[in-house]
Amino acid sequence: MSEITQAALDSGPDPSQVTGGAAAGALQAGNARQFVIFHVDNDLFAVPLSEVQEIIRMPDVVCVPLSPAALEGLANLRGSVLPVIRLRHVFGMAPVVHDDATRVVVLDQGRPVGLVVDRVANVVSVEADHIEPSGAIGGTVDTDLLTGMIKGDGDRAMVMILDAAKVVAREFQAIGSAPLAPSLGEAGRAEDGRVQAATDGDDESQLVSFEVAGQEYALPIERVQEIVQIPGLITDVPNTPAHVLGVMTLRNRLLPLVGLREMFGLPTLALTETNKIVVVSLEGGAGGSGRSVGVVMDSVKEVLRVGHALIDPMPALLARTGNLGEIEAICRLQGGNRLVSILSADAMFNSDEIRAVAANALGEEDAVADEETPGYLGTTDDEEQFVAFRLMNEEYGVPIDSVQEIVRVPEELTRVPKTPDFIEGVVNLRGVVLPVVDQRRRFGLPGMERNDRQRIMVYTIRGVRTGFIVDSVSEVIRIPASLIGPAPVLSDEQQRLIRRVANIEKQKRMILLLDVEQLLDGKELAVVGSVIP
């Protein structure tokens, strides 16, 4: 075509359905070049159709801290992580609320990158003699980001041809040259490939504590595979004890469910979102190929790190009484005012009973066959285990072996003068001074008032034990390595801190995986360490 007319802009294929290959095949017209035309504010822009992978509606995005302001966030594009850039911000235009006309133009820049535009006009062909250099363009748009302009017809506005590669390079200098993240599954694994629980020494135990009927219980963390939500469907299994609630599917495996209230003869309650399922490893420990059982708790409280001096074995006389045989020790905290009963997974669950539940659910032949399958009702070697937590509306994860413990935020923290704003203060944690960092402030996010859901996650970073306040801790989760990939590189600080992302498409979740060792840089770590007496 020799010129762009309004009819051309108002006709043609549905731009929300355009893909590069299909559209290019439909628009062959001699030596004419094809462009996708779109609106940003009151201006018209174009990008070569050959660079466009597809055009999609505005997806849900995950905001990334420490990233450039032009980044809208990361979106899931059929299993791939898509950085989405606000063109209005790039051009210095006022932001607007996205509506039904908003589109994301997905470009091929070595990897997919999305540009948010106000509205797509059409896909058109333009003769070479209707394209002029960008130097003749006036106005507020930076001509360095343009390769030329398409001449209008009479009063028709000119269309500016966007140099998408320059937009990406200027806003996100590292995109396109980002090194791959470390091999999937490398971090946090032992030589045999299994995730190991963190231990600083033989004089401490790490426990996951939870509550049932107002009483606090705990299990050794090496027996806890993960903590998951109550599923929408629990399948009843006939001819099983009353405390067996049924079975659920957990990543294509059957998981028997046991109610701790029912097991201990306590009043039963309807399950709610507060209830959690603690997946307990039976034969072979957390990383082994043994069977697993899901234990329904009223709520999960925290991860404790407790010295052996504070743990007493259950008195022999009581251990033989009723259901107290399932309790192997008592942990004394807060000077004995807080007692936590440590459960014995081996005493609580009979492996033959769990095997029978699976057999009834699957059918005997299938159950026998699956018995020989490595990882059946257990874990697999191609998974990593993370503690997931929230900041604002986004979900983050850290390897479970990097978490020392998780504790509640005390009512008051001791402020330390002349320290950076992100240092909230210090707390006394079992006689040891612990510096506490506000994770929101560290990420440059808006602050929030203290509440009961907040927790302090304790790490040891290059020898300095430090706590980080997060909005809430959601669960302990095992993620298949196939769902973990390198995060797009958006800034130097983000690249250092958020190197990987878990894209769990089936659950519509994207979890930003943090490198705990990089939560504080060298100077910040020195400042944090200086507040410890």
C-alpha positions as CSV (number, residue, x, y, z in Angstrom):
1,M,0.0,0.0,0.0
2,S,1.2,3.5,-0.8
3,E,0.0,5.3,2.3
4,I,-1.6,4.7,5.7
5,T,-5.3,5.6,5.8
6,Q,-7.9,5.6,8.6
7,A,-9.5,2.6,6.8
8,A,-6.2,0.7,7.1
9,L,-6.0,1.5,10.8
10,D,-9.5,0.4,11.5
11,S,-9.5,-2.8,9.4
12,G,-7.4,-6.0,9.2
13,P,-6.9,-8.8,11.7
14,D,-7.8,-8.6,15.4
15,P,-4.6,-7.2,16.9
16,S,-5.1,-9.1,20.2
17,Q,-4.7,-12.3,18.2
18,V,-1.7,-11.3,16.1
19,T,1.4,-13.5,16.0
20,G,4.5,-12.7,14.0
21,G,4.4,-15.7,11.7
22,A,0.6,-15.8,10.9
23,A,0.4,-12.0,10.4
24,A,3.4,-11.8,8.2
25,G,2.1,-14.6,6.0
26,A,-1.2,-12.7,5.6
27,L,0.4,-9.3,4.8
28,Q,2.9,-10.1,2.1
29,A,2.8,-7.1,-0.3
30,G,5.8,-6.8,-2.6
31,N,8.7,-5.0,-0.9
32,A,6.5,-3.2,1.6
33,R,7.6,-3.5,5.3
34,Q,5.0,-4.7,7.9
35,F,4.5,-2.9,11.2
36,V,2.3,-3.2,14.2
37,I,0.8,0.2,15.0
38,F,-0.2,1.2,18.6
39,H,-1.1,4.2,20.7
40,V,0.7,5.5,23.8
41,D,-1.1,8.5,25.1
42,N,-1.8,10.8,22.1
43,D,1.1,9.4,20.0
44,L,1.2,6.6,17.4
45,F,4.1,4.2,17.4
46,A,5.2,1.3,15.3
47,V,7.4,-1.7,15.6
48,P,8.5,-4.0,12.8
49,L,6.2,-7.1,12.6
50,S,9.3,-9.3,12.3
51,E,10.2,-8.4,15.9
52,V,6.7,-9.1,17.3
53,Q,6.1,-12.6,18.7
54,E,2.5,-11.9,19.7
55,I,0.1,-9.4,21.2
56,I,-1.6,-10.2,24.4
57,R,-4.0,-8.7,26.9
58,M,-2.6,-7.2,30.1
59,P,-1.6,-10.2,32.2
60,D,-1.2,-10.5,36.0
61,V,2.3,-9.5,36.9
62,V,4.6,-10.0,39.9
63,C,6.4,-6.8,41.0
64,V,10.1,-7.1,41.4
65,P,11.9,-5.1,44.1
66,L,15.2,-3.2,43.3
67,S,14.2,-3.2,39.6
68,P,14.0,-0.1,37.3
69,A,10.9,2.0,37.6
70,A,9.8,1.3,34.0
71,L,9.3,-2.4,34.9
72,E,5.6,-3.2,35.3
73,G,6.6,-6.7,36.6
74,L,7.1,-10.3,35.5
75,A,4.3,-12.3,33.8
76,N,3.8,-15.9,33.0
77,L,3.8,-16.5,29.3
78,R,2.9,-20.2,28.8
79,G,5.6,-21.3,31.3
80,S,8.1,-18.6,30.4
81,V,8.9,-15.6,32.5
82,L,8.1,-12.3,30.6
83,P,9.5,-8.9,31.8
84,V,6.8,-6.3,31.0
85,I,7.9,-2.7,30.4
86,R,5.7,0.4,30.8
87,L,6.2,2.5,27.6
88,R,4.4,5.5,29.3
89,H,7.2,5.6,31.9
90,V,9.9,5.2,29.2
91,F,8.5,8.3,27.4
92,G,7.9,10.3,30.6
93,M,4.1,10.3,30.1
94,A,1.5,10.3,33.0
95,P,0.5,6.8,34.2
96,V,-3.0,5.6,33.6
97,V,-5.1,2.7,34.9
98,H,-5.0,-0.3,32.6
99,D,-8.4,-1.1,30.9
100,D,-9.8,-3.5,28.3
101,A,-7.9,-1.8,25.5
102,T,-4.5,-2.2,27.1
103,R,-2.2,-4.6,25.3
104,V,1.3,-6.0,25.8
105,V,3.3,-6.3,22.6
106,V,5.7,-9.2,23.1
107,L,9.0,-8.7,21.2
108,D,11.9,-11.0,20.5
109,Q,14.9,-9.4,22.0
110,G,17.0,-12.6,22.3
111,R,14.4,-13.5,24.9
112,P,10.7,-12.3,25.1
113,V,10.1,-8.8,26.4
114,G,6.7,-7.1,26.7
115,L,5.8,-3.5,26.0
116,V,2.6,-2.1,27.6
117,V,0.7,0.1,25.1
118,D,-2.6,1.9,25.5
119,R,-4.2,0.4,22.5
120,V,-3.2,-1.5,19.3
121,A,-4.4,0.1,16.1
122,N,-3.6,-2.5,13.4
123,V,-1.0,-4.4,11.5
124,V,-0.1,-2.6,8.2
125,S,2.3,-2.7,5.3
126,V,4.2,0.5,4.3
127,E,6.2,1.2,1.2
128,A,9.8,2.3,1.7
129,D,9.2,5.8,0.3
130,H,6.8,6.6,3.1
131,I,9.4,6.1,5.8
132,E,11.7,9.0,6.7
133,P,14.6,9.3,9.2
134,S,13.8,10.1,12.8
135,G,15.8,13.3,12.8
136,A,12.9,15.2,11.3
137,I,10.6,14.3,14.3
138,G,9.9,17.1,16.8
139,G,8.0,16.8,20.1
140,T,8.8,15.3,23.4
141,V,9.7,11.8,22.4
142,D,13.4,11.0,22.6
143,T,14.5,10.5,19.0
144,D,17.3,8.2,20.1
145,L,14.7,5.6,20.7
146,L,13.3,5.8,17.2
147,T,14.6,4.5,13.9
148,G,12.3,6.6,11.6
149,M,8.8,7.8,11.0
150,I,6.0,6.8,8.7
151,K,4.6,9.8,6.9
152,G,0.9,10.6,7.4
153,D,-1.7,11.5,4.8
154,G,-2.8,15.1,5.1
155,D,-3.9,15.8,8.6
156,R,-3.2,12.2,9.7
157,A,-0.6,11.9,12.5
158,M,2.8,10.6,11.7
159,V,3.7,7.2,13.2
160,M,7.0,6.9,15.0
161,I,9.0,3.7,14.5
162,L,10.3,2.5,17.8
163,D,13.7,1.0,18.2
164,A,12.7,-1.6,20.7
165,A,16.2,-2.9,21.2
166,K,17.3,0.6,22.4
167,V,14.3,0.9,24.7
168,V,15.2,-2.4,26.4
169,A,18.9,-1.6,26.4
170,R,18.4,1.8,28.0
171,E,15.9,0.8,30.6
172,F,17.4,-2.6,31.4
173,Q,21.0,-2.5,30.4
174,A,21.6,-6.1,31.4
175,I,18.7,-7.7,29.5
176,G,20.0,-9.7,26.6
177,S,23.4,-10.2,28.1
178,A,22.3,-11.9,31.3
179,P,24.4,-14.9,32.3
180,L,22.4,-18.0,33.1
181,A,21.7,-18.7,36.7
182,P,23.6,-21.6,38.4
183,S,22.6,-25.0,37.3
184,L,19.1,-25.9,38.5
185,G,19.2,-27.9,41.6
186,E,22.7,-27.0,42.5
187,A,22.1,-24.8,45.5
188,G,21.2,-26.2,48.8
189,R,21.8,-29.9,48.0
190,A,24.1,-32.5,49.4
191,E,26.4,-34.7,47.4
192,D,23.5,-37.2,46.9
193,G,21.3,-34.5,45.5
194,R,18.9,-34.3,48.4
195,V,18.0,-31.1,50.3
196,Q,19.5,-31.1,53.8
197,A,18.3,-29.3,56.9
198,A,20.6,-26.6,58.3
199,T,22.5,-27.3,61.4
200,D,25.2,-25.1,63.0
201,G,26.3,-27.8,65.4
202,D,25.3,-30.9,67.3
203,D,24.1,-29.0,70.4
204,E,20.9,-27.7,68.7
205,S,17.7,-29.1,67.2
206,Q,15.6,-27.4,64.6
207,L,11.9,-27.9,65.0
208,V,8.7,-27.0,63.2
209,S,6.1,-26.0,65.7
210,F,2.3,-26.1,65.2
211,E,-0.9,-25.8,67.3
212,V,-3.7,-28.3,67.9
213,A,-6.6,-27.5,70.3
214,G,-4.5,-24.8,72.0
215,Q,-1.5,-27.0,72.7
216,E,1.8,-26.5,70.9
217,Y,3.5,-29.5,69.3
218,A,6.6,-29.8,67.1
219,L,8.4,-32.2,64.8
220,P,12.1,-32.3,63.9
221,I,12.5,-30.3,60.7
222,E,14.4,-33.2,59.0
223,R,11.1,-35.2,59.1
224,V,9.0,-32.3,57.6
225,Q,9.0,-32.5,53.8
226,E,6.8,-29.5,53.3
227,I,3.7,-27.6,54.6
228,V,0.7,-27.2,52.2
229,Q,-2.8,-25.8,52.2
230,I,-5.9,-27.9,52.7
231,P,-6.9,-29.1,49.2
232,G,-10.3,-28.6,47.6
233,L,-10.9,-32.4,47.5
234,I,-10.1,-35.0,50.1
235,T,-11.1,-38.5,49.0
236,D,-12.6,-40.8,51.7
237,V,-11.1,-44.3,52.0
238,P,-13.3,-47.0,53.4
239,N,-12.3,-49.4,56.2
240,T,-9.7,-47.1,57.8
241,P,-9.3,-45.8,61.4
242,A,-11.2,-42.7,62.4
243,H,-8.1,-40.5,62.5
244,V,-7.5,-41.2,58.7
245,L,-9.3,-38.4,57.0
246,G,-8.7,-39.8,53.5
247,V,-6.2,-39.1,50.7
248,M,-5.3,-36.1,48.5
249,T,-3.2,-35.7,45.4
250,L,0.1,-33.9,45.9
251,R,2.0,-33.5,42.6
252,N,0.5,-36.6,41.0
253,R,1.1,-38.8,44.1
254,L,-1.4,-40.0,46.6
255,L,-0.8,-38.6,50.1
256,P,-2.7,-40.2,53.1
257,L,-4.1,-37.6,55.5
258,V,-4.3,-38.0,59.2
259,G,-6.1,-35.6,61.7
260,L,-4.0,-34.9,64.8
261,R,-7.2,-33.9,66.7
262,E,-8.8,-37.3,65.8
263,M,-5.6,-39.2,66.6
264,F,-5.4,-37.6,70.1
265,G,-9.2,-37.9,70.8
266,L,-9.8,-34.2,70.8
267,P,-13.0,-32.4,69.6
268,T,-13.1,-32.3,65.8
269,L,-13.7,-29.0,63.9
270,A,-14.5,-28.2,60.3
271,L,-11.4,-27.5,58.3
272,T,-10.7,-23.9,57.3
273,E,-8.0,-21.9,55.5
274,T,-6.2,-21.7,58.9
275,N,-5.6,-25.4,58.9
276,K,-2.3,-26.6,57.4
277,I,-1.1,-30.0,56.3
278,V,2.4,-30.9,57.5
279,V,3.8,-33.5,55.1
280,V,5.8,-35.9,57.3
281,S,8.5,-38.3,56.0
282,L,8.2,-41.8,57.4
283,E,10.8,-44.4,56.3
284,G,14.1,-42.9,55.2
285,G,13.9,-39.3,56.4
286,A,13.0,-36.1,54.6
287,G,15.3,-36.7,51.6
288,G,14.8,-40.4,51.3
289,S,12.5,-42.4,49.0
290,G,10.3,-43.6,51.9
291,R,6.6,-43.0,52.3
292,S,4.9,-39.8,53.5
293,V,1.8,-38.9,55.4
294,G,0.0,-35.5,55.7
295,V,-0.9,-34.4,59.2
296,V,-3.7,-31.9,59.5
297,M,-2.9,-29.2,62.1
298,D,-5.0,-26.3,63.4
299,S,-2.2,-23.9,62.4
300,V,1.6,-23.8,61.9
301,K,3.4,-21.4,64.2
302,E,7.2,-21.1,63.6
303,V,10.5,-22.8,63.0
304,L,12.5,-23.1,66.3
305,R,16.2,-23.6,66.9
306,V,16.5,-25.0,70.4
307,G,19.6,-26.1,72.4
308,H,19.6,-29.7,73.6
309,A,19.8,-28.5,77.2
310,L,16.2,-27.2,76.9
311,I,14.8,-30.5,75.6
312,D,13.9,-33.2,78.2
313,P,12.9,-36.8,77.3
314,M,9.3,-37.8,78.1
315,P,9.2,-39.4,81.6
316,A,9.0,-43.2,81.1
317,L,5.9,-43.5,83.2
318,L,4.0,-40.9,81.2
319,A,5.3,-42.3,77.9
320,R,3.3,-45.5,78.5
321,T,0.1,-43.7,79.2
322,G,-2.6,-43.2,76.5
323,N,-1.6,-41.2,73.5
324,L,1.4,-39.7,75.3
325,G,3.5,-42.5,73.7
326,E,3.5,-40.3,70.5
327,I,5.4,-37.6,72.4
328,E,9.1,-38.3,72.7
329,A,10.3,-35.1,74.4
330,I,9.3,-31.8,76.0
331,C,10.9,-28.5,75.0
332,R,11.1,-25.8,77.6
333,L,11.1,-22.2,76.3
334,Q,10.7,-18.8,77.9
335,G,12.0,-20.0,81.2
336,G,9.6,-22.9,81.3
337,N,6.5,-20.8,80.7
338,R,6.2,-22.2,77.2
339,L,6.2,-26.0,76.8
340,V,6.3,-27.6,73.3
341,S,5.6,-31.3,73.0
342,I,8.0,-32.9,70.4
343,L,6.2,-35.7,68.5
344,S,7.7,-39.0,67.3
345,A,6.8,-39.6,63.7
346,D,7.9,-43.3,64.0
347,A,5.6,-43.9,67.0
348,M,2.6,-42.0,65.6
349,F,2.3,-43.7,62.3
350,N,2.3,-47.4,61.5
351,S,3.8,-47.8,58.0
352,D,1.6,-50.8,57.3
353,E,-1.5,-48.7,58.1
354,I,-0.3,-45.9,55.7
355,R,0.4,-48.6,53.0
356,A,-3.1,-50.0,53.4
357,V,-4.7,-46.5,53.0
358,A,-2.8,-46.1,49.7
359,A,-3.8,-49.6,48.6
360,N,-7.5,-49.0,49.3
361,A,-7.3,-45.7,47.3
362,L,-5.4,-47.1,44.3
363,G,-6.4,-50.7,44.2
364,E,-4.2,-53.4,45.4
365,E,-2.3,-54.1,42.2
366,D,-1.5,-50.5,41.5
367,A,-0.3,-50.0,45.1
368,V,2.0,-53.0,45.0
369,A,3.5,-51.9,41.7
370,D,4.0,-48.3,42.9
371,E,5.7,-49.6,46.0
372,E,8.8,-50.4,43.9
373,T,8.7,-46.9,42.3
374,P,11.4,-44.5,43.7
375,G,9.8,-41.4,45.2
376,Y,6.3,-42.9,45.4
377,L,4.5,-40.9,48.2
378,G,7.9,-39.5,49.1
379,T,10.2,-37.0,47.5
380,T,12.3,-36.9,44.3
381,D,15.8,-35.9,43.7
382,D,14.8,-33.2,41.2
383,E,13.1,-31.0,43.7
384,E,14.2,-28.1,45.9
385,Q,12.7,-27.1,49.2
386,F,11.9,-23.5,50.1
387,V,10.3,-21.5,52.8
388,A,7.8,-19.2,51.0
389,F,6.9,-15.8,52.5
390,R,5.1,-12.6,51.4
391,L,6.0,-9.0,51.1
392,M,3.1,-6.7,50.0
393,N,1.3,-8.8,47.3
394,E,4.3,-10.8,46.1
395,E,5.7,-14.2,47.1
396,Y,9.3,-14.9,47.8
397,G,11.3,-18.0,48.6
398,V,14.5,-18.9,50.3
399,P,16.1,-22.4,50.5
400,I,15.0,-24.1,53.7
401,D,18.6,-25.0,54.6
402,S,19.4,-21.3,54.9
403,V,16.7,-20.6,57.5
404,Q,18.0,-20.8,61.0
405,E,14.5,-20.3,62.6
406,I,11.3,-18.3,62.2
407,V,10.0,-16.4,65.2
408,R,7.3,-13.9,66.0
409,V,8.1,-10.1,66.0
410,P,8.2,-8.9,69.6
411,E,6.1,-6.0,70.8
412,E,9.1,-3.8,71.0
413,L,12.6,-3.8,69.4
414,T,15.5,-1.9,70.9
415,R,16.5,0.9,68.5
416,V,20.1,1.4,67.7
417,P,21.1,5.0,67.0
418,K,23.1,6.1,63.9
419,T,22.2,3.0,61.9
420,P,20.7,2.8,58.4
421,D,17.0,3.2,58.1
422,F,16.4,-0.5,57.1
423,I,17.8,-1.7,60.5
424,E,14.7,-1.9,62.7
425,G,16.7,-2.6,65.9
426,V,17.8,-5.6,67.9
427,V,16.1,-8.3,69.9
428,N,17.2,-10.7,72.6
429,L,16.8,-14.1,71.2
430,R,17.4,-16.7,74.0
431,G,20.2,-14.5,75.5
432,V,21.8,-13.6,72.2
433,V,21.5,-10.1,70.6
434,L,20.0,-10.4,67.1
435,P,20.0,-7.5,64.7
436,V,16.7,-7.2,62.8
437,V,16.3,-5.7,59.3
438,D,12.9,-4.6,57.9
439,Q,12.8,-6.5,54.6
440,R,10.3,-4.0,53.2
441,R,12.6,-1.1,53.7
442,R,15.6,-3.0,52.5
443,F,13.7,-3.5,49.2
444,G,12.5,0.1,49.0
445,L,8.8,-0.9,49.6
446,P,6.2,1.0,51.6
447,G,6.2,0.3,55.3
448,M,3.4,-1.3,57.3
449,E,2.1,-1.3,60.9
450,R,3.1,-4.3,63.1
451,N,0.6,-7.2,63.1
452,D,0.3,-10.8,64.4
453,R,1.1,-12.3,60.9
454,Q,4.5,-10.8,60.6
455,R,7.5,-13.0,61.4
456,I,11.3,-12.7,61.8
457,M,13.2,-15.0,59.5
458,V,16.7,-15.7,60.9
459,Y,19.6,-16.4,58.7
460,T,23.4,-16.5,59.1
461,I,24.9,-14.4,56.4
462,R,28.7,-14.8,56.0
463,G,29.0,-15.4,59.8
464,V,26.6,-12.7,60.9
465,R,23.3,-13.9,62.4
466,T,20.5,-11.5,61.2
467,G,16.7,-11.4,61.4
468,F,14.5,-10.1,58.6
469,I,10.9,-9.0,59.2
470,V,8.5,-10.3,56.5
471,D,4.7,-9.8,56.2
472,S,3.9,-13.4,56.7
473,V,5.4,-16.9,56.2
474,S,3.0,-18.9,53.9
475,E,4.5,-22.4,53.7
476,V,7.3,-24.8,53.2
477,I,7.2,-26.0,49.6
478,R,9.0,-28.4,47.4
479,I,9.4,-27.2,43.9
480,P,10.4,-29.4,40.9
481,A,13.7,-28.2,39.4
482,S,11.9,-28.1,36.0
483,L,9.8,-25.2,37.2
484,I,12.8,-23.1,38.4
485,G,14.8,-21.0,35.9
486,P,17.0,-17.9,35.8
487,A,15.3,-14.6,36.6
488,P,15.5,-11.9,34.0
489,V,18.3,-9.5,34.8
490,L,16.8,-6.1,35.3
491,S,19.4,-4.3,37.5
492,D,22.7,-5.1,39.1
493,E,21.3,-5.3,42.6
494,Q,18.3,-7.4,41.5
495,Q,20.7,-9.7,39.6
496,R,22.8,-10.2,42.7
497,L,19.8,-10.9,45.0
498,I,17.1,-12.5,42.8
499,R,18.8,-14.9,40.5
500,R,16.1,-17.4,40.0
501,V,12.3,-17.6,39.8
502,A,9.9,-20.5,40.3
503,N,7.1,-20.3,37.7
504,I,4.3,-22.6,39.0
505,E,1.9,-22.2,36.1
506,K,-0.7,-24.7,37.3
507,Q,-1.1,-22.8,40.6
508,K,-0.8,-19.4,38.9
509,R,2.1,-18.6,41.2
510,M,5.4,-17.0,40.5
511,I,7.9,-17.1,43.4
512,L,11.0,-14.9,43.4
513,L,13.8,-17.0,44.8
514,L,16.3,-15.0,46.9
515,D,20.0,-15.6,47.4
516,V,20.2,-15.3,51.2
517,E,24.0,-14.6,51.1
518,Q,23.3,-11.4,49.1
519,L,20.5,-10.0,51.2
520,L,23.1,-7.6,52.6
521,D,26.2,-6.3,50.7
522,G,29.6,-6.1,52.4
523,K,29.2,-2.6,53.8
524,E,25.6,-3.3,55.1
525,L,26.8,-6.5,56.7
526,A,29.6,-4.7,58.5
527,V,27.1,-2.1,59.8
528,V,24.7,-4.9,61.0
529,G,27.5,-6.8,62.6
530,S,28.6,-3.6,64.5
531,V,25.4,-3.4,66.4
532,I,26.1,-6.8,68.1
533,P,27.9,-6.3,71.4
